[in-house]
Amino acid sequence: MLITDCHIHIQPLEMFKPHALALMKAKRADFAQVEEYCKSPRAFLKHLDSIGIDRAVLINYVAPDVIGFTSGVNQFIANYVKEDPKRLIPCGSLHPRYTKDAQADMDEIVRLGIRMIKIHPPHQLLYPNDYLNGVKELEIIYRTAEANGIPIMFHTGTSIFPGARNKFGDPIYVDDVAVDFPRLKILLAHGGRPLWMGTAFFLLRRHKNVYLDISGIPPKTLLNNFPRLEEIAHKTLFGTDWPGPGVPEIEKNVRDFRALPIADAAKQQILSRTALEIWPA
């Protein structure tokens, strides 16, 4: 079984705004290890080997206002995954307000081999459906991703980083995206935690093209929030959100998930098979 962690933040730390970096350092006793892994794909792959993770989706997004990340994250992660492109899956981004030519920038993302796009509404300070309100760049992003079979991950739920606007984290605004772009695979990162998990569950059941990423949800509380998890296992992906502030080690997340009282087939689906359907090995 090829275990995939669909949500790991390997990012150019030098782009972090000082306050965002200070939060990371304050919340991670292992920050030196995080620094090493962000600089060295070989070291990170060795770590994945040691904890039994076969593949990792490496999350990057453009958010100059809140975090500091520019579109340079795309080239960074494209270069990083060259160490082992079968195991390291690059996630990049485009910010509608920080592009002069959205189509050209999306074409570049496709050329770089980016295999997922991250939209982070609370950090990019927009609603997922703002293409209905004149933000035409979002429509270009979605159309190009849909045409090229590139899934889009939306951060849903809250964020504790300074400057984040949590009103944008309500997943209900993804409903329009799922309706208007029915062939676009959509991942709801964090399942709307902690305020909108019921909304996330509704969207999964309503739309064939919407999936759940359980990263950032402590596995021990997962069934409290999604008691019908087995019913949606075929649309659910395991992820950790490591090394986000306060997120436990990947290995502990896997161990706690395996201990859940659900069928082994559901565990295998979530740990491995759903991700393989989205990103074939």
N, C-alpha and C positions, 0 to 999 in steps of 0.2 A: 504494500500500500504506500503510494507516494504522498506523504503528508505535505500539504502546502499551507504556509502562513500567508494569507492574502493581504496582510496589512502590517508591514514593518517600515519604519521611518529611517531609511539610509539617505542622508541629505548633506549638502554642503554646509557644514556648521559655520563656516566663515560668513555666510550670508545672514545669519540670525541677527535681528536687532538686539542690542545689549539687554533690554529688559526680558525679551523672550529667552535668550541664552541664559540669563541669570535664573529664570524659573526652572529651566531644564537642569542646570547644575544643582540648584537647591533641592530638587525633587529626585535626583538620581545619584545614589552613593557610588554607582558604577560608571560615572560619567567618563572617566579615563578610558574605560573599555568601549564605550559608545564612540568616543573620538577615534579610537584605533580602527573600529569596524567601518566608520564612515570614510576613512582614508584608505583602508586596505581591503579590497574584496577577497583577497586570499585569506586574510585573518578571519573575515566574516564567514566565509565558506567553511573554514576549519571549525568555527564555533557551531555552525549549523550541523555539521557532521557529528559533533560531540553531543548534541541534544536530540538527534534523530529527526531533523527537519530536512526534507528533500528539496523543496522549492520555496522561494520567498518572493512575494510581490513587493517591490520597493517603492514606497509612496513618496512622490514629490508633487508640489503644486506651487503656483505663482501667487504670492500674497505680499507685495511690497509694503502695504500700509500697516499690517498687523505683525507679521513675522519677519519680513525682510526679503523673502525669496523672490527673485526675478526669473525671467524666462531662461536664464542660464542653467536652471535646474535640469532642463531637458537634455542639454549636451552633457552635463555632469553625469546623469544617470545612464545615458546611452553609452558613455565611455566606461562607466563602472561595470556594467553587466557583461562587457566583452570578455571578462575573466571566465565566465561560464553562462552563456545565454540560455542554456537549457534549464538551469536551476534558478537563475536570477531574472525576474520578470520586471521590466522597467515601467513605471507609472510616471507620466509627465503631466503638463498642464499648460493652459493658456488663460490669461486674465482679460476679459472683454475691455476693460478700461486701459489696459497697458499694451494694446496692440494697435499698430497703424494699418495692418493688413491681415485680418483674421484668417482669410483663406490661405495666404502665403505661409503664415505661421503654422496653420494646421497641416499644410502640405509638408512642411519641414518636420513636424512631429511624426507624420507617417513615414517620411524618408529615414528618420532616425531609428525606426523600428520600435517606437513606443507602443506598448501593448495594453495600456489603459490610460485614461485621462481622469484626473482628479479635479472636481469642482468643490470648493470649500466655502459655502455661503457665509458662515459666520466670520471667516477670515478674509474673504474676498468682498464682503459687504454687498451682497446681492442675493436676490431670490432666484432659485433654479429656473423659474418660468418668466424671468424678466425679458425674454425675447418677445413676450406679448405686450411689453411696455416700452418698446423701442430699442432694446439692447439687441440689435440684429446680430452682433458678434456671437452671442450664445447660440442662435439658430445655426450659424455657420459651423460652430464647434460640433453641435449635435448632428447636423446633416453629414458632415465629413466623417465623424466617428461612425455613424450608422452605415455609411457607404463602404467603409473600410473594415467593418467588423471589429471595431475597437470599443470595448465597454467603457462606460463612464461611471465612476464612483462619486457619489455625493456624500460629503460629511453631513450626517443628520444628528441632531442632538446638540448639546451644549459644548462650550469650550471655556477653559479657565484662563487662557492667555490674555494679557492686558490688551485692550482695544477690540477684542472680539465682540460682535453684536449677535446675541443669541436668538433674537427674533427670527433671524434668517435660517435657523437650524430646524425649523418645523418641516418634517418630510412631506406634509400635505401638498407643498408647492411642486413636488416631483410628480404628482398625479398628472398635471398637464403635460409634462415631458413624456411620460409613459404613453399618454393618449396620442400625442402629436408625432411621436417617433417610435412607432410600434416595433420596428426591427432593431432598435437600439437596446443592447443589454445594459441594464441599470443596476448598480449595486448601492444599497443603502448602508453606508458605513455606520457602525455602532447602533444600528437599529433604533435610532431616535432617542437613545438613552440620555437622561433618565425621564424626560418629560413626555415623550411622544412615541413610546414603544407600541402602544395599541394602534396608532396610526400606521406605523411601519408594517405591522402584521396585516392590517387591512389592505395596504397597497400590494403586499406580496400576494395575497389571495386574489386581489382584483386583476392584476396585470401579469400576463405570461412573461413579460420581459423584465420584471423586477425581482431582484435577488437580495438576500440579507447577508451582511457581513457582521459577524458577532464580536468583532474586535472591540476592546475597551469595556466589555461587559464581563465582570467577574464570573467565570464559569459556574461557581457555586450558586449564583443568583439567577442563572440563565433561565431555569425552568419556572422561577417565580415570575419572570417578565414575559417569557414565551412558553406557557404551559403546554401548548400544542406544537412544540418544536418538531416532533417526529413527523407531523403532518406536512411541514414545510422543509424537511431535511433536503429534499431534492433541489431546493432553491437557496440553500444556506451554505455559507463558506466559513471555515475556521479562520480566525485572525486574532492577533494579540494587541496591536497598536504599540508594541514595544519599539523604541524606548520612551514612549510618552510619559509625561510626569505622573509618577505614582503607579505605573503599569508594572505588574510583577514580571519576573523572568519568563521567557517563552516556554522553557521546560516546565515550569510550574503551571502555566496556563494549560498546556497539553495534558499534564497529569490530572489536573482538576476536571478538565473536560471529559477525559476518559472515565472518571469516577461517576459521572452522571448516570442516574437510573433510567437510561433509554436503551433501546435495542442496539446491538452491535452494528447491525446494518446501517442504522441511522448515523452512528458515530463515523463509520467508514465513509458514508456519503458526504458528511460535513467536513471531515478532515482531509478528504482526498478527491472523491469523485466529482463533486460539483465544480471544483477548480479545474479538474482535467477536462471537463466539458467546455469550460470557458477558455482555458489556455491549454490546448492539447500538448502533451509532452513531446 
